[in-house]
Amino acid sequence: MTSYAYPASAMCGDYLRAAAGFVPTAVLLVTLPISVVAATVLGGLAMLFAVFGARTILRHGTRFEMTKSALLALGLRRTSIAWSELESMTLAYYSTRRDRRDGWMQLELRSGWKKIRLDSRIEGFAELVGKSASAARARGLTLNAATLANLSALGVGLHTELGDLGVAGDIA
């Protein structure tokens, strides 16, 4: 069994973004006499940043354990996906720049109603992706072209086996 978690250094930016959005909007709501429309807009923004902060706390408080038989998410929202029951795997890349040099990857695994989503800030992300891809291959799952390209870009060690994974849709 191997454990994985998001390090505090990786989550610091999200905590700062949540606070930078929530605190000023909440201060404006509490200290200034404002119209109903302005209060609604500021209240909505405060709520949005509060939800983002809560999701950051949940993500940071979740620990993942990978065993030979399953991936478990342990935290407030507990779930597990058995490798033998894996139904879907998607590895997406989200760019923060037009030249696509900066960004992050997100791994999503599904089995029935269960879903586990991880991003590349977690320690051991490449290992988690490699095991997930091996499980997808063992289950004969068809992966989309973007997932295959992202697996190759990540270098999870499946370059020679990518053809065995199959491709969903046409590749231009």
ABEGO torsion letter per residue (X at the ends): XBBBBBBAAAAAAAAAAAAAAAAAAAAAAAABBBBAAAAAAAAAAAAAAAAAAAAAAAAAABBBBBBAABBBBBEABBBBBBAAABABBBBBBBBABAAGABEBBBBBBBBEABBBBBBAABBGAAAAAAAAAAAAAAAGBBBBAAAAAAAAAAGAGAAAAAAAAEBBEBBX
